[in-house]
Amino acid sequence: MGLFDRKPIAVLDDGEHGMRRTLGAGDLIMLAIGAVIGAGIFSSLGTAAAGEVLADGTVVRYGAGPALVLSFILLGAVCALAAMCYAELASMIPQAGSAYAYSYATLGEIVAWVVGWALILEYAVGNVAVAIGWAGYFTSLLSGFGIDLPGWMTHGYWNVKASGDPAIRALLDSAPRLAGVPILVNLPAFGVVAAITMLLMQGAKESTRVNNIMVIIKLVVLALFVIVGAMHIDPANYKPFAPNGFRGIHQGAAIVFFAYIGFDAISTAAEETRNPQRNLPIGILGGLAVCTLIYVIVGLVATGLVPYDQLRSADPLAKALSLAGLDTASWIVAAGAVVSMSAVLLVFQYGQPRIFYAMARDGLLPKFAAKLDPKTRTPRVTTLLTGVLVALGSLVADDAATYDLTNIGTLAAFAVVCLGVLVLRIREPDRPRPFKVPFVWAVTLIGAGACVFVMQGLPASAWMAFGAWMVIGLALYFAYGYRNSVLRRPGSTPSR
């Protein structure tokens, strides 16, 4: 048995031991909007437009300015290439596990493990960033009611340490102390993750019903932002359009990529989707098209409403309206963002346990992670475990660092999926493909290269952290996964 043995492509049994197929194409598109329209547009948009500067004046990344809309278009094109590759593999391999499952069937076990390990950055670590962004809007919302929580209860320790805002860094001295260490925790972020986890443990269909309601609310709120904001646009704010040239557009795209990663979450629902060969491609590609259009429109309005350098905030859309003197609309957008980002938390928390489930079912993680709840037929144990880890991380983490880690892990997975499509076309050209990527050589190679190009816009700290994460992952694979892989059990028939 070799490291690059592949798992045979087969549709899993839908019987009593599998997950229930309850989701249709409409549910998947709503899941896509629920995941994609969230933290990226409501939170990281500000950093992408204005850039990021440390307290000592060091420039971490240059902002795109009003040219942020070009960052969105660039990413829409990159993600469209990756989405087509996802759609082809998802229609052929309708299994839980997303890019992990596709890599296992196309490129082999060691690559699948690396991708699965990278996806933890997308889902679990990514949800830490979303929870922190949610807490920022929730705190703003409470302020509208005259409720001001103490700063030490709404800012995690590492978030304060990394902040360039003197008022936030002052919390290091003013926060209460325990054994000489300042108590700096983000309690709202912790609380929302706990609540979402409890909801997900009720079952997939119940969770998607709640998601559909939240998606409708977020679309109404974004429509309000666009309509009200468009009436107060100052054309002077669009000058200079690209203050940092293509470097700003590139680096802005690298962080706002977080806005696009949700479409991948749809593929984790493959084993709970009715007629996945038809519905998965519709959900993936349809959701991405709708979300890209929304991003471009919102980006144009946000950068025309106020000078781009004033968008540097955890709640840029609400802040833009507030600075423009539209306080009522700002409060409504903050309320909508709380609902919107709750939907993102739900979809990401939905995806991560299913990746753990797929990896455990293949023997690469302990058996307990592959257990399904007898009533809901969902991975209850891994749902709870993911919730605990994300809640604890959101309590103390820095959102900017988690955005970078999430983006680099996801882009790596997207690049591998693009290459996997090409490899499988060469190895098994006659295998039925319900959805086929057009111009496969161009789409797959350009798609993989484009993902790597966007990765290069991330700071060196993200690459170092990603490298350390991969070293830890490979150590775990050789310590446990390699020896316990189902492919190495007697009677298994790996593909080569």
N, C-alpha and C positions, 0 to 999 in steps of 0.2 A: 504494500500500500504506500503510495507516494503523497507528498504534500499537495500535489496539484490534481489528485483524483477528484472527479466531478460527481455530484449527486444526480442520479437519473431523473430526467424530467417526467413527472407524473402528477396528475391531478389527485390531490388527497381525497380520501374517503369522506363522504358527507354524512356518514352514519352517526349513530348515537354517541360516538366517542369524539367527534369533531365539533368545531364551532358552528353555530347556526347561521344559515344564509338568509339574512333578513333585509339587506340593504339593496336599493335600486340605484339607477343612474342619477336620479334627482338627489338622493341622499348623499351620493359621492360628490356631486358638484357643490352641494351645501357644505360638506366636510371640507372641500378645497377652499371655499371662500372663508369658512370658519377658521381654517388654519393660516391661510395666506394673508387675509386682510386683518391685521392685528398689530403686533408689536413693531413690525417693520414700518408701517405707515404712521402709527400713533406715537412711536418712540424713537427708533433709530434714524428716522427721517431728519431730525434736527442735527444730529452729529454728521450725517452724510452731507448736509447742506453747508454747515458752518465749520466743519472740521473739529479736531480735538487737540487741545493744548494742555500740557501738564502745568502744575503749579509753578514750576521753575522756568516756564516759558518754552520748554521743549515741544516741538510740533510732532505729535504722534501720527496724525494724518491730515492731509489738506482737504478742505471742503470743496464741493462741486459748485456751490452757489446756486443761482437759478438754473444752471445747466444740469441740476439734479434730474430733470426730466430726461436728459440724454442718458444718465446713469440707469434710469428705469428702463428705457428703451433697449439699452445695451444688455441689461440683465434679462429682459423679456426675450430677446433673441437667443441668448445663451441657454436660458431655461427651456425655450421651445425645442431646441435641439435635444436636450437631455430628456424632455418630456416625451418626445416621440420615441426615444429609445426605451423609456420606462413603459410606454403604452404597448410596444411590441412584446417586451418580455412579460409584462403583467398579463397580457391576453394569452400567452403561451404557458405561463407558470403562475396560475391563480392561487398562490400560497401566501400565508402570513410570512413576514420577514422582509418584504420590500427588497432593497438592493442587496441585502445579505443573501436572500434566497436566489436571486438572479445570478449573483457572482458564484454561488456554490454550483449552479447548474452549468455555468459557462466557462469559468476560469479556474475552478478548483477550490479545495477546502481552505488552504492557507490564505488565499485572496479573500474568500468569503469571511473568514474570521477577522481579517484586517478591516473589511468594510463594515461588518457588524459592530466591531469595536469603535469605528469612526462614527457610526450612527448613534451611538450613545451620546456623542457630543451634540449631534443634531437634536435629539429628542430630550434627553434628561438634562444635559447642561443648557440646551437652548431654552428649556422651560424655566430654568432659574432666571435667565434674563427676562423672559416674558413676565414672570411673577414680580420681579423688581419694577419693571415698567408699569405693570398693573397697579402696584402699590403707589407709584408716583401720581397717577391719575386719581386713585381713590383718596389719597391725602388731599389733593386739590379739591375734590368733590366735597369732602368733609368741611374744608375751609369755607366753602360757600354757605354752609349751615352754621358757621361760626364755631366749628369744632376744630381746634388746632392740637394735633397730637405732638408730644415732645419729640424733638429731632432724634433723640437717641433711640426712640421706638420705631422710627421709619427709615433709618439709614443703617445698613449693615457695616460692620467694621472695615472690611476691605473696600467697600464703596467710599467710605469717608477717607481712608488712607490715600486712595487714588484720585480723589476729587481735586480739581483746580479752583474750586469755589472757596474763597476764604471763610465764608459763613458756615459751610459744611465742614471744612477742616477744623473749625473752632470747636466742633463737637468732641474732638479728641481730648480737649481740656475741660469742657463743661459737663460731659456725660457722667452719670454716677459710676462708681468704680467698685469692683469686686476683686479683692486681693491685689489691688493696684492696677488692675486692667480695666479700661473703660468699657462699660456695657453699651454696645452699639448693635442693635438688632432690628431687623425689618419685620415687625410683627404682622402688618397687613399682608405682606407677601407670603409669609408662613401660613397664615390663616386661609388664604384663598386656595393654596395648593391642597391643604387638608380637606377643604370643602369639595373641590373638584374630584379628588381621589374617592371620597365617599360616594359621589354621584356615579362615577365610572364603575364602581363595584356593584351597581344595580343592574348592569347589563348593557349591551351594545345598542339595541333599539331605543331603550329609554334615554340613553345618552345622546343619540342623534336627534331625538325629538327636541330636547333642550337646546342642542346646537342650532337646529333650524330656526328656533325662536330668536336666539341671540344673533344669528346672521341677518335676519330681517331688521332687527333693531340697529345693527351696525351700518347697514346699507342706508337706512333712513338718516342716521346721524351724519354719515359722510355726504349724503345729498344736501343736508342742511349746511354743512361746512362749505361745500362748493357754491351753493346758491348765495348764501350770505357773504362769503368771502369774495366771490366774484364781483359783487356790487361795490366792494371797497378796495379793489386792486389799484395800486399806484404804479403805473408803467416805469417810473424811475427806479423802482426796486429791482427791475430786471437788468440794471446796468451796474457793474459789468456782469455780463451773462455768465461767463466762465472765468472767474477771478484767478483761478489756479490752472487754467488750461486743461489739457487732457489728463494731466496728473491728478487734478482734483476730481474730474469725472470718474477716472479709474479707481481712485481710492474711496470716493464716495460710493461707487458701485460695490466695492468690496465689503463695506459694512452694511449697506442697505440690502445686500443679497439676502440678509435675514428675512426680508419681506417676502421672499419668493419660496422659501424652502418647504412651505406647507404642502405643496402639491404632492410631494413624496409620501406624505402621510396617508394619502388615499390608497396607495398600494399595500399598506399594512392591513387594510380591511378586506383583502382579496378573498379570504376564506369565509367572510361573512357577507359576501356580495352575491346576489342572484344574477345568473348569466354573466359571470365575470369577463368572459371573452368579449362581450359587447360593451358592457357597462364601464369597465375599468378605463379603456381608452377615452370614452366620452367624458368620464369624470375628470381624468388627468388633463386632457387637452382643453376641454371646455372651461374648466375652472381656471386654468392658467390664462386663457384669453380674456376672460372677464376681469380677472384681477389686474392684469397689465394695463388695461384701459383705465381702470379706476385709479391706479397709481399715478399715471401720467397726468390725469386731470387734477388730482389732489395736489401733486407736486407743483403744477403750474399756479394754482391758486395760493398755496402756502407761501411760495417765494415771491409772489406778487403782492401779498397782503402786508408783509413787513420786510425790512432788510434781512437778507439771508443770515447774517451773522447774529441776529437776535433769536434764531430758531434753536440755538444750542440749549437744549432743555430735555428733561425726561418726559415732558408732555408738550411737544412743539406745536401741535395743532391748537390746543386750548390756549397756549401762551400767545400764539399769533393773533388769535381773536381778541384776547385780553389786551394786548399791546395796541390793537387797532381800536380799542374802546368799545368792543362788542362783548361786554361782560356776560350778558344773558346767554348769548350763543356759545361763549366759552364754557360756561357751566354745563350747558346741554351736551357739548362735545365731550367734556370730561366725563359726564355720566355715561354717554354712549361708549367711550373708550373703555370704561370699566367693564361694560357688558361685552364689548368686542374682544378685549384681551382675555376675558374669561373663556370665550369660545376657543381662542388659540390654545390656552392652557388645557382645555378639555381634549382637543384633537391631538396635541402632542403627548399628553398623558395617556391617551388612547393608544398611540402608536408604539411607544417604547416597550410596554409589557408584551406586545405581540412579537416584537423582535427578540426579546429575551425568550419568549415561548418557543419561537422557531429554532433558536440556537440550542436551547435545552433539549428540544425534541430530537435534534441531530446529535446529542451527546456532548456538545461543546461546552455546555453549562450544566450545573447540577440538576438532577431530575425534578426537584421540587418546583423549579421554574416552568416545567412543562405541564403542570397540573391545571385542569380546568375545574371551575366550580360546577358541581353537579346540577345546579338549578339554572344558572345564567349561561353556562357553557362559555364563560370568559376566563382568561388567566388571572384569577383573583389574587393569588399569592404575589405574582410579579407586579400587578397593579398597586397593591399595598406597599411593596418594597420600593417601587419607583416613587410613589408618593412621599414616603418617608425621606428618601435621599434628596429629592428635589426640594422638599419643604425645608430641610436642614440647610441645604446650599443657599436657598434664597434668603435665609435668615441673616447671612453674613457676607455674601459675595458681592463683587463689583460687576455691574451690568455690562460695561464696555468690554471687559476682558472676556466675559462669557459670550458676548456677541461674536467676538473674533474666533474663539474656539469652536463655536457652533458653525460658523461659516466655513472655516477651513476643513472641518470634518465632513460637512455636507458636500462641499465642492469636490473633495477627494472621492466620495462615494459616487457622485454624479459622473465623474470622469471614468471610473471603473465600469459603470453601467453602460456608458457609450461604447467602450471598447468591447464589453461582453457581447453586445449585439452583433458586432462585426465578427468576432471570433465564432459565435454560434452559426452565423450565416455561412462561414467557411467550413466549419466542422459538420454541420447538419443542414445543408442547403434545401433538402426536400421536406424538412419537418413542416407540418401545417402551421401557418401563422395567421390568426384571425385579423391582426393588424400588422401591416408591414411598413417599416420606415422607408420613405422614398429616397432615392439617391444615397444608398446606405453607406458607401465609402466616404462620400463627402460629409454627410450629416454626422456620422460617428466620429471621424477623425477631427473635424472642425469642432464638434461638440466637446470632445475630451480636451482638445487644445485650448478652447475658450475657457473651460473651467479652470485649467491650470493658470491661464492668463489672469483671471479674476483673483485667484489665490495669491498671485504675486503682489496684488495691491494691499495685502494685509501686512501689518507691522511685523518686524523680526521676532518680537516677543510671542506672537501667535504661532509662528513656525517652530520656535523652540519648545513651547508648551505642547504642540502637536507631536513633535518628535518624541518628547518624554512620554506622552500618552501612548504612542505606538510601541515604545520599548516595554512599557508595563503590560500592554495587551499581549504582545508576543511572548513575554515571560509566562503569563497566565495560560496561554494556549499550549505551550510546550509542557507546562507543569500539570495541566488537567485535560484540556480539550483534545490534544493529539492522542492521548492514551485512552480516552473514553468515547471517541468518535464512533457513531453508529456504523460508518463505512468500514471500520476496522473489526467489526464483529463478524463471527463466522456466518457465512451465507449471504453476506452483503454483496451487491454487484455494482461497484462504482463504474462510471463511464471514464474513458481515458481520451 
